[in-house]
Amino acid sequence: MVNPPRSAYLHIPFCHKRCFYCDFSIIPLGDSAGAPGSPGINSINAYLDLLHREILIAPKGPPLSTIYFGGGTPSLLKKHELGDLLDNLKKKFGFQEGAEISMEIDPATFLENDLDEYLQIGINRLSLGGQAFDDSTLALIGRKHNRSQLIEACGWVNNFFKRGMLISWSLDLIKNLPGLNSYMWARELEQAVQTEAPHLSIYDLTIEPETVFGRMFKKGKLNLPIESEAKEIDSHTNKYLKSHGFSRYEISSYSLPGHASRHNRMYWSGSGWWGFGMGATSAPWGERFARPRTISGYKKWVEDQESQFLEKTLFVEGSSPMPLDELLMIGLRRREGIHFEELAKRSGWTHKKCKKNLELLEKNFWLTFLKEGYLLKENGRFFLSDPKGMLVSNQILIQMFMWWDSID
């Protein structure tokens, strides 16, 4: 059993439009999303009603230490709408002293004065969805903002941070985008560091089938960096950020000392969390549960949960611990890696079973990775080498799942 959940994620699914790489559970509202009486306003009001109702029917738990508004675009909501959600959470669970309260914001959806309003309701950490600084790249991936808006937004956020009004802030970038080469990426990184963001989330582009990029890729119309260029981009990212004081504490996350996201670390530590909203995933006691990804499905689920409490994973009595293979998967993403025997014994394995199956994993599935230095082992703890091992993390995890299937 995991420790009682002390984190909550709230999914705000609204966007002006869907980016070309996006496969998230979102509701595009168009450019008139905020117009009085518009369908967008009605959609937001109806959704927030469901979100509040879901929070109300959740079982009680200990005070929250991290809260995260993700999306979608949470900065499309008004100050009082965000504040009401925080008030509801606080009444339900309470907040720990010094809780980290984060919100994703989009450069095209706020002005400097809006930041002050976010702080007034208790937001103390912001995650800015930049994705790229180059105007042609931003247009190519379907983003609504441009380079100048992003740089201006970074300046506003960093000013609040320097004045001590934010505990931290983060900037998101995507590497290996179409048309990107190592020279262009080096300029992107330089610009990111110049913003003085103390935390950078740098994601690899993932091609999802049911997206604009997925359809372009299928037709051979997506000009992605070749494998050798992608490796060079990843290697340069690691070296450059390390030279500027950043530490890679998780595959996609870099931070200056003291600025790792507490909420992010919670996900990769195997701890439990509450998730609220359409498409959101919960794992309060270990076992994961994902809500329906459509508004109609989510509405029905909330109504059914109100009357019948059908989803037992949300209650400690009906839950089951996170499976060992999942604990191993999420643990390997972190800089600290995993202590195999500790996790296996926590999952009920005997010493004999640990020894037998670990030998099988090392000799039959991970041998090449260990020999070549992609995967390191020290005092029973396995971790990915940086950057070499993190670059091939997917291959290492695939072999681990093949091992899991062979013993299960």
N, C-alpha and C positions, 0 to 999 in steps of 0.2 A: 504493500500500500504506500502510495506517495504521501508526502506531507499535505495537510489541508491547503487548498488553493488560496493564495494571497495576491493573485493577479486577475485582471479582467480585460478582455478585448471587446470593443464595441465596433461593429461593422456599420459604416455609413456608406451605402452603396451608390450614392448619386455622383454623376459626372456630367460635364457639358457634353462630352462625346467619348466614345471608346477609342483608346489608342490602338494602333495597328498590331501591337504585340500582346494586347491584354486579353486574358482569359478569365479574369476575376468575375465574381458575382456582382454586377453593377447594373444601374438603371440610368441610361443616358437621357438627359433632360433637354438638350439643345441650348442655344444661347439665351433664351428667355426664361431660364430656370427660376429666376427670382422675381419675375413680374407678378404683381398682385393679381390674384384670381386665375393665374395660369395653371395649366395641368401639372406643371412642375411643382408648384407650391402645394397643390392638393395631394400629389404623390408623396411629398416630404411629410406633410402633416399625417397622412394615413400610416406611413411607415413608422414615424416616431411614436405614434400611438401603440403600434404593435411592439416596438422595442421596449417602451415603458412597461407594457403588460408582461413581457417576458421577464424583465428584471424582477417584477413584483412576485412572480410565481416561482422564482429560483429558490432553492433551499438556502437556509442561513449558512454563513461561513465566517471565518475570522476576518478582521480588518484587512483591507487591501493595501499592499505596498507598491504595486504598479498598476496603472490604468493606461490603456492605449486606444485612442480613436484612430481606426484605420479605414481604408476604403478601396475604391471610390475616392471621393474628395470631401473629407469632413469639413474643410474650410468653406464649403457651400452653405453650411448651416449658419444660422444667426447665433449671436452670443447667448441669448436667453435659451435657445434650443439646446445648445451644448451644456449650459449651466444647469438646466432642468435635468438632463441625463446624469450629470455628476451628483446633483442633489439626491436623485433617486438611488443611485449606487451607494451614496454615503448613508442614507437612511437604512438601506438593506444590510450593508456590511460594515460600514465605518471605514475610515482611512487611517493608516498608520501615520505617525509623525514623520514628516519628510518624505511622504509618498511621491514617487515619480509619476507625473501625469503628462503623457505624451500625446501629441496630435499630428497627423500628417496634414501638410498644407501644400497647395498648388500655387505656383507663382502667378497664375492668371486669375486667381480668385480672391485676392486680398490686397489691402493697402496698409500703409504703416499704422494708421489709426486702429485698424482691426487687431493688430498684434496686442495693443494695449488692452483691448477688450478680452482677448483670450486669457491674458495674465490675470485680469480682474476676477475671472471665474475659477482660477486655480490651475490652469495649464502652466506647466513649468519646463516643458521640453518640447521642441518642435522638430519635425522631420520634413524637410523641404524636398519635394519631388522634382528635381531638376532634370535628370536623365541625360542631358547633353547641353553643351554650351554653343555648339555650332548651329546657326540658323537653318542651314540646308538639312542638317541631320534631324533637327527638331521637326521640320516640316515632313521629312521622309517617314518619321515614325508616328506622325499623327498627333503631336502635342499641340496644345492651344497657345502656349506662351512662346516668346522668343528670347534670344540671348540677353538683350538689354533688360527685359523684365526679370529674368532670373538673377542677373548680377545685382539689380536694384533690390530685389527681394532678399538676397543673401546679405546685402549691406544693412537692411532694416533689422533682420533677425540678429545678425552679429552685434549690432549696436545695442540691442536689448540685452544680449548675453554679456557684453563687456560692462554694462551698467549693473550687472548682478541681478537682473530681473528674470533670467532663465538659468536653470542649473546646467543646461547643455543644449546643443542642437546638432542636427545631422543633415547631411546632404546626400541625396541618392543620385547615382550615376549608373548607366548600363554600358557594359563593354561588349565588344564584338558585334556592334550594330552594322547593318548593311552599309557598304561603301567605306567603312572605317579601316584605316591602316595604322600601323604602329606610330608613325609620325603624328598623325592627327590625334591619336589617343594620348600621346605624350603631352600635347598642348591642352587637351581636356583635363588631364591630371594637374598640370601646372595651374590652370585656372581654378580648379577645385581647391587646391592648397592655398591659393591667394585669397579665397573667400574667408579664410581663417576658421572654417568649420572644424570643431574639435572631434567630430565623428563623421566618417564616410561609410555609406553602404554602397558597395560596388557589386552589381549583379551581372551575371552572364546572361546574355539574351537567350531565352528559351522559346523555341518555335512550337506553339500550340496549334493543333490541326484546325480548330474552328475559329481562327482569327484571320485578319487580312494577310498577315505575314505567312500564316500557315497555308493559305490558298496560293499566295505568290510562290512560296517555296515548292509546293507541289508542281507548279507549272515551270519551275526552273528560272523564275524571274527575281530571285532574291540574291543580291551580290554580297554574300557573307565572307568575312576573312577566312582564308585557308587555314588549315590546322597549324602550320608552322608560324604563321602570323599571329594566330590566337595565343600560341604558347609564348611568343615574344611579348605580346601585350600583357599577359598575365605576369610574366617574369619582371617586366619593367614596372608594372604597378606595385609589386611587392617591394622591389628595391627602392623605388622612388619614395614611396610613402614611409618606408622604414628610415630612409635618410632624413625625413622631415619629422621624425619622432612618433610616427604612428605604429601601433602594434596590431597585428592581425589576430583578434581573439576568437574569431569564427570565420568560416570560409568566405563569407561575403561582407564581413564587418571589420573595420579598422577604426581605432580610436587613439587619441592622445591619452596619456595617463589620467585615470580618474573619470574618463568620459565614456566608458563602455555602457551600452544601454542595459539597465537592469532588467527591463522587460524582455529584451532580446535574449539575454543570458538565461532567463527563466525558461524560455522555450527549449533551449538546447541542453538544459540540466536535467530534464526529466521531471521537473516539478509540475504540479497541476495548475490549471487556470480555468476561469469562467470565460465563455464566449457568448456574446449576445448579438443577434441580428441575422438577416438573410445570408445564408451561405457560411456563417461563422462556424468555426470548430471549437468545441469544448473538450477539455480533458481534466475535469476537476479532481478525479480520483484515480487517474491513470488511463482508463479506456477512452478512446477518442469517439466523438460523435459530431457529425457535420449536419447542420440544418439545411433544409431545401434551398436551392439556389435561385428559385423564382419567387416573386412577391406573392403569387397566389398560393404556391406550396408552403411558403413560410407562414402566411396568414392562417392556413388550415392547421399547420403544426402548432402554432401558438394557441389557437382555439381548442385543439385536441388536448394540448398539455394542460390548459386551464381546467378542463373538465375531467380528464382521465389520468394525467401524469404518466403518459405512456413511455417517455424516455427515461429508463431506469439508470443510465450511466451518470445522470446528473445528481443522483442520490447515493450517498456512501454505502447504503445497505445493498443496493442493486448493482454496484460497480465491480469491476475486476481490474487488477493492476495492469500497467502498461506492459505489453509483451516484451520479452528480452530482446528480440531482434530489433524492435523499435528503439529500445534504450541504447542498444549498441549503435544504431544508425545515427540518432541525434547526438550521441556523445562524441562520435568520431568527428563531427563538424567542428568541435571546439578545440582550441589550442591545447587544453589539458588532456584531451583524448578520453580514453576509457580504461578502467581497471576491470578486466574481463571477469576475473574470479569473484570480485566483490558484487558485481551486477548479477552474475549467474547465481550466486548463493542467495542474494536477495530475492531472486525469482524461484527459489526452492530447489536448486540443483545441489546434489551432494558433491563432496570433494572428488570422488571417483568419477562422477559424470562430467564435472568441470575439466578434469585432467584429460579424459579421453576425447572429449569434443574439442577442446582447445588445441590439442595436438593435431587433430584432423584439420582444423581451420588453418593452423600455421603451415602444415606440411603439404596439404593438398589444394589449398585455395589462396593463401596469402604468401606462399614461399617466395615467389618472384618479387613481390612488392617489398618484402623484408630484405631480401638479398640486395636489391637495387637501391635501397634507401628511401623508397617512397613512403614506407610505413616503418616507424621506429618503435622499439620496445625497450622500456626501462622499468625495472622493478615491478614487473607484472602489468604495467600500463602501456597501452598502445596509443600512438598518436601519429597523425599525418605530418610528414616533414613539410616545411614551409620555405619556398613555394612549391617545390617539386611534387610532394605528395598531394597537396591540396588541388593541384592542377588535374590529377587523375583520380580524384575522390570518387567519382561515379563508378569507375571500373573496380575500385577496391570494394565499394559497397555492393556492386553486382555480384562479385565473388562471395561476399559474406552472405548474401541472400541465397545463393546457390548452395552454400554450405548449410544454411538453415533448413532449406528444403530437403537436403540429403539426410538430416538427422531427425526431422520432425515426423 
